[in-house]
Amino acid sequence: MMRCVALLRAVNLGPHNKVSMAALRDIAGGLRLTNAQTVVQSGNLVFEDPKDRATAELERLLEAAVAKHCGVSTEIYVRDATEWQAIVAANPFPAEAKKDPGHLVVGCGRDRIPADRVQALQRAIAGREKVRAVGRELFVYYPDGIGRSKLTAALMTRHLGANGGTGRNWNTVQKIAVLLG
Protein backbone atom coordinates (compact mmCIF):
# COMPACT_ATOMS: atom_id res chain seq x y z
CA MET A 1 0.00 0.00 0.00
CA MET A 2 1.49 3.32 -1.09
CA ARG A 3 1.89 6.04 1.57
CA CYS A 4 1.73 9.60 0.19
CA VAL A 5 1.49 13.26 1.03
CA ALA A 6 -0.75 15.73 -0.82
CA LEU A 7 0.22 19.41 -0.65
CA LEU A 8 -2.50 21.95 -1.42
CA ARG A 9 -1.37 25.22 -2.96
CA ALA A 10 -2.47 28.59 -1.56
CA VAL A 11 -5.08 27.47 0.96
CA ASN A 12 -5.78 28.97 4.39
CA LEU A 13 -3.49 31.96 3.81
CA GLY A 14 -6.15 34.58 4.37
CA PRO A 15 -9.91 34.97 4.08
CA HIS A 16 -10.06 33.11 0.74
CA ASN A 17 -9.45 29.48 -0.23
CA LYS A 18 -10.40 28.09 3.17
CA VAL A 19 -10.14 24.32 3.45
CA SER A 20 -10.66 22.78 6.87
CA MET A 21 -8.39 19.91 7.75
CA ALA A 22 -11.42 17.88 8.86
CA ALA A 23 -12.96 18.36 5.40
CA LEU A 24 -9.68 17.31 3.81
CA ARG A 25 -9.64 14.09 5.85
CA ASP A 26 -13.31 13.48 4.92
CA ILE A 27 -12.46 13.97 1.24
CA ALA A 28 -9.67 11.41 1.58
CA GLY A 29 -12.12 8.94 3.08
CA GLY A 30 -14.57 9.54 0.25
CA LEU A 31 -11.81 8.68 -2.23
CA ARG A 32 -11.11 5.51 -0.23
CA LEU A 33 -7.72 6.77 0.91
CA THR A 34 -6.92 5.35 4.32
CA ASN A 35 -5.15 6.47 7.51
CA ALA A 36 -5.54 10.13 6.52
CA GLN A 37 -3.79 12.65 8.76
CA THR A 38 -3.30 16.37 8.31
CA VAL A 39 -0.17 18.31 9.20
CA VAL A 40 -0.55 21.96 10.31
CA GLN A 41 -3.27 24.12 8.74
CA SER A 42 -1.53 24.80 5.43
CA GLY A 43 -3.10 21.94 3.49
CA ASN A 44 -0.94 18.86 4.00
CA LEU A 45 -2.59 15.45 3.87
CA VAL A 46 -0.71 12.23 4.60
CA PHE A 47 -2.56 9.07 3.55
CA GLU A 48 -2.33 5.56 2.19
CA ASP A 49 -3.69 4.55 -1.19
CA PRO A 50 -4.83 0.91 -1.19
CA LYS A 51 -5.10 1.05 -5.00
CA ASP A 52 -1.48 2.24 -5.48
CA ARG A 53 -2.54 4.79 -8.09
CA ALA A 54 -0.02 7.03 -9.84
CA THR A 55 0.61 10.31 -8.04
CA ALA A 56 -0.64 12.28 -11.07
CA GLU A 57 -3.97 10.44 -10.86
CA LEU A 58 -4.21 11.14 -7.13
CA GLU A 59 -3.53 14.84 -7.82
CA ARG A 60 -6.42 14.99 -10.32
CA LEU A 61 -8.81 13.12 -8.00
CA LEU A 62 -7.99 15.29 -5.00
CA GLU A 63 -8.19 18.55 -6.97
CA ALA A 64 -11.65 17.62 -8.28
CA ALA A 65 -12.86 16.54 -4.83
CA VAL A 66 -11.60 19.69 -3.08
CA ALA A 67 -13.26 21.85 -5.75
CA LYS A 68 -16.54 19.95 -5.41
CA HIS A 69 -16.71 19.67 -1.61
CA CYS A 70 -14.95 22.86 -0.51
CA GLY A 71 -15.58 25.18 -3.46
CA VAL A 72 -11.82 25.80 -3.75
CA SER A 73 -9.98 25.40 -7.04
CA THR A 74 -6.31 24.79 -6.29
CA GLU A 75 -3.38 22.75 -7.49
CA ILE A 76 -2.41 19.73 -5.41
CA TYR A 77 1.01 18.09 -5.53
CA VAL A 78 1.38 14.47 -4.42
CA ARG A 79 4.62 12.74 -3.49
CA ASP A 80 4.92 9.17 -2.29
CA ALA A 81 6.96 8.29 0.80
CA THR A 82 10.02 7.28 -1.23
CA GLU A 83 9.97 10.55 -3.17
CA TRP A 84 9.56 12.54 0.07
CA GLN A 85 12.50 10.81 1.72
CA ALA A 86 14.57 11.56 -1.41
CA ILE A 87 13.60 15.24 -1.12
CA VAL A 88 14.78 15.29 2.50
CA ALA A 89 18.03 13.51 1.62
CA ALA A 90 18.73 15.80 -1.36
CA ASN A 91 18.52 19.03 0.66
CA PRO A 92 21.38 21.19 -0.66
CA PHE A 93 21.29 23.36 2.49
CA PRO A 94 21.81 20.94 5.42
CA ALA A 95 23.58 23.45 7.67
CA GLU A 96 20.81 26.01 7.15
CA ALA A 97 18.16 23.33 7.77
CA LYS A 98 19.72 22.52 11.11
CA LYS A 99 20.43 26.11 12.18
CA ASP A 100 17.40 27.94 10.74
CA PRO A 101 14.68 25.50 9.55
CA GLY A 102 11.90 28.09 9.47
CA HIS A 103 13.72 30.04 6.75
CA LEU A 104 14.36 27.07 4.45
CA VAL A 105 11.50 26.38 2.05
CA VAL A 106 11.01 23.45 -0.31
CA GLY A 107 8.80 24.17 -3.31
CA CYS A 108 7.20 21.13 -4.94
CA GLY A 109 6.13 21.49 -8.57
CA ARG A 110 4.95 19.36 -11.45
CA ASP A 111 7.99 19.41 -13.73
CA ARG A 112 11.75 19.11 -13.46
CA ILE A 113 13.33 22.55 -13.01
CA PRO A 114 16.05 23.31 -15.59
CA ALA A 115 19.41 24.23 -14.03
CA ASP A 116 19.92 27.23 -16.33
CA ARG A 117 16.67 28.79 -15.11
CA VAL A 118 17.65 28.33 -11.47
CA GLN A 119 21.05 29.91 -12.17
CA ALA A 120 19.36 32.87 -13.88
CA LEU A 121 17.03 33.26 -10.89
CA GLN A 122 19.97 33.16 -8.46
CA ARG A 123 21.73 35.91 -10.44
CA ALA A 124 18.56 38.05 -10.43
CA ILE A 125 18.07 37.94 -6.65
CA ALA A 126 18.94 41.28 -5.04
CA GLY A 127 19.25 39.88 -1.51
CA ARG A 128 21.12 37.08 0.25
CA GLU A 129 18.62 34.32 -0.62
CA LYS A 130 19.99 31.12 -2.12
CA VAL A 131 18.11 28.83 -4.51
CA ARG A 132 18.88 25.30 -5.75
CA ALA A 133 16.76 22.82 -7.66
CA VAL A 134 16.75 19.06 -7.32
CA GLY A 135 14.39 17.40 -9.80
CA ARG A 136 10.91 18.92 -9.40
CA GLU A 137 11.78 20.61 -6.10
CA LEU A 138 13.13 24.09 -5.51
CA PHE A 139 15.00 24.69 -2.25
CA VAL A 140 15.09 28.34 -1.15
CA TYR A 141 16.95 29.67 1.86
CA TYR A 142 15.82 33.07 3.18
CA PRO A 143 18.56 34.11 5.67
CA ASP A 144 16.87 37.45 6.42
CA GLY A 145 13.33 36.05 6.61
CA ILE A 146 10.64 35.47 4.04
CA GLY A 147 8.62 38.59 4.84
CA ARG A 148 11.46 40.99 4.01
CA SER A 149 12.75 39.06 1.01
CA LYS A 150 13.22 40.65 -2.39
CA LEU A 151 12.72 37.20 -3.91
CA THR A 152 9.12 37.68 -5.05
CA ALA A 153 6.69 35.29 -6.66
CA ALA A 154 6.83 37.47 -9.79
CA LEU A 155 10.62 37.11 -9.98
CA MET A 156 10.37 33.35 -9.57
CA THR A 157 7.66 33.13 -12.22
CA ARG A 158 9.73 35.23 -14.62
CA HIS A 159 12.66 32.84 -14.34
CA LEU A 160 11.05 29.47 -13.59
CA GLY A 161 7.74 29.65 -15.41
CA ALA A 162 4.10 29.92 -14.44
CA ASN A 163 3.76 26.78 -12.32
CA GLY A 164 5.77 27.58 -9.22
CA GLY A 165 4.24 24.76 -7.22
CA THR A 166 3.71 25.06 -3.51
CA GLY A 167 6.21 25.57 -0.71
CA ARG A 168 6.65 24.23 2.80
CA ASN A 169 9.23 25.28 5.37
CA TRP A 170 11.74 22.72 6.60
CA ASN A 171 9.91 22.23 9.92
CA THR A 172 6.81 21.11 8.03
CA VAL A 173 8.89 18.98 5.64
CA GLN A 174 10.31 17.14 8.66
CA LYS A 175 6.88 16.65 10.28
CA ILE A 176 5.59 15.13 7.03
CA ALA A 177 8.66 12.89 6.79
CA VAL A 178 7.94 11.50 10.27
CA LEU A 179 4.32 10.72 9.37
CA LEU A 180 5.35 9.08 6.09
CA GLY A 181 7.72 6.82 8.04
C-alpha positions in Angstrom: 0.0 0.0 0.0 1.5 3.3 -1.1 1.9 6.0 1.6 1.7 9.6 0.2 1.5 13.3 1.0 -0.8 15.7 -0.8 0.2 19.4 -0.7 -2.5 21.9 -1.4 -1.4 25.2 -3.0 -2.5 28.6 -1.6 -5.1 27.5 1.0 -5.8 29.0 4.4 -3.5 32.0 3.8 -6.1 34.6 4.4 -9.9 35.0 4.1 -10.1 33.1 0.7 -9.5 29.5 -0.2 -10.4 28.1 3.2 -10.1 24.3 3.5 -10.7 22.8 6.9 -8.4 19.9 7.8 -11.4 17.9 8.9 -13.0 18.4 5.4 -9.7 17.3 3.8 -9.6 14.1 5.9 -13.3 13.5 4.9 -12.5 14.0 1.2 -9.7 11.4 1.6 -12.1 8.9 3.1 -14.6 9.5 0.3 -11.8 8.7 -2.2 -11.1 5.5 -0.2 -7.7 6.8 0.9 -6.9 5.4 4.3 -5.1 6.5 7.5 -5.5 10.1 6.5 -3.8 12.7 8.8 -3.3 16.4 8.3 -0.2 18.3 9.2 -0.6 22.0 10.3 -3.3 24.1 8.7 -1.5 24.8 5.4 -3.1 21.9 3.5 -0.9 18.9 4.0 -2.6 15.5 3.9 -0.7 12.2 4.6 -2.6 9.1 3.6 -2.3 5.6 2.2 -3.7 4.6 -1.2 -4.8 0.9 -1.2 -5.1 1.1 -5.0 -1.5 2.2 -5.5 -2.5 4.8 -8.1 0.0 7.0 -9.8 0.6 10.3 -8.0 -0.6 12.3 -11.1 -4.0 10.4 -10.9 -4.2 11.1 -7.1 -3.5 14.8 -7.8 -6.4 15.0 -10.3 -8.8 13.1 -8.0 -8.0 15.3 -5.0 -8.2 18.6 -7.0 -11.6 17.6 -8.3 -12.9 16.5 -4.8 -11.6 19.7 -3.1 -13.3 21.9 -5.7 -16.5 19.9 -5.4 -16.7 19.7 -1.6 -14.9 22.9 -0.5 -15.6 25.2 -3.5 -11.8 25.8 -3.8 -10.0 25.4 -7.0 -6.3 24.8 -6.3 -3.4 22.8 -7.5 -2.4 19.7 -5.4 1.0 18.1 -5.5 1.4 14.5 -4.4 4.6 12.7 -3.5 4.9 9.2 -2.3 7.0 8.3 0.8 10.0 7.3 -1.2 10.0 10.6 -3.2 9.6 12.5 0.1 12.5 10.8 1.7 14.6 11.6 -1.4 13.6 15.2 -1.1 14.8 15.3 2.5 18.0 13.5 1.6 18.7 15.8 -1.4 18.5 19.0 0.7 21.4 21.2 -0.7 21.3 23.4 2.5 21.8 20.9 5.4 23.6 23.4 7.7 20.8 26.0 7.1 18.2 23.3 7.8 19.7 22.5 11.1 20.4 26.1 12.2 17.4 27.9 10.7 14.7 25.5 9.6 11.9 28.1 9.5 13.7 30.0 6.7 14.4 27.1 4.4 11.5 26.4 2.0 11.0 23.5 -0.3 8.8 24.2 -3.3 7.2 21.1 -4.9 6.1 21.5 -8.6 5.0 19.4 -11.4 8.0 19.4 -13.7 11.7 19.1 -13.5 13.3 22.6 -13.0 16.1 23.3 -15.6 19.4 24.2 -14.0 19.9 27.2 -16.3 16.7 28.8 -15.1 17.7 28.3 -11.5 21.1 29.9 -12.2 19.4 32.9 -13.9 17.0 33.3 -10.9 20.0 33.2 -8.5 21.7 35.9 -10.4 18.6 38.1 -10.4 18.1 37.9 -6.7 18.9 41.3 -5.0 19.2 39.9 -1.5 21.1 37.1 0.2 18.6 34.3 -0.6 20.0 31.1 -2.1 18.1 28.8 -4.5 18.9 25.3 -5.7 16.8 22.8 -7.7 16.7 19.1 -7.3 14.4 17.4 -9.8 10.9 18.9 -9.4 11.8 20.6 -6.1 13.1 24.1 -5.5 15.0 24.7 -2.3 15.1 28.3 -1.1 16.9 29.7 1.9 15.8 33.1 3.2 18.6 34.1 5.7 16.9 37.5 6.4 13.3 36.1 6.6 10.6 35.5 4.0 8.6 38.6 4.8 11.5 41.0 4.0 12.7 39.1 1.0 13.2 40.7 -2.4 12.7 37.2 -3.9 9.1 37.7 -5.0 6.7 35.3 -6.7 6.8 37.5 -9.8 10.6 37.1 -10.0 10.4 33.3 -9.6 7.7 33.1 -12.2 9.7 35.2 -14.6 12.7 32.8 -14.3 11.1 29.5 -13.6 7.7 29.6 -15.4 4.1 29.9 -14.4 3.8 26.8 -12.3 5.8 27.6 -9.2 4.2 24.8 -7.2 3.7 25.1 -3.5 6.2 25.6 -0.7 6.6 24.2 2.8 9.2 25.3 5.4 11.7 22.7 6.6 9.9 22.2 9.9 6.8 21.1 8.0 8.9 19.0 5.6 10.3 17.1 8.7 6.9 16.6 10.3 5.6 15.1 7.0 8.7 12.9 6.8 7.9 11.5 10.3 4.3 10.7 9.4 5.3 9.1 6.1 7.7 6.8 8.0 
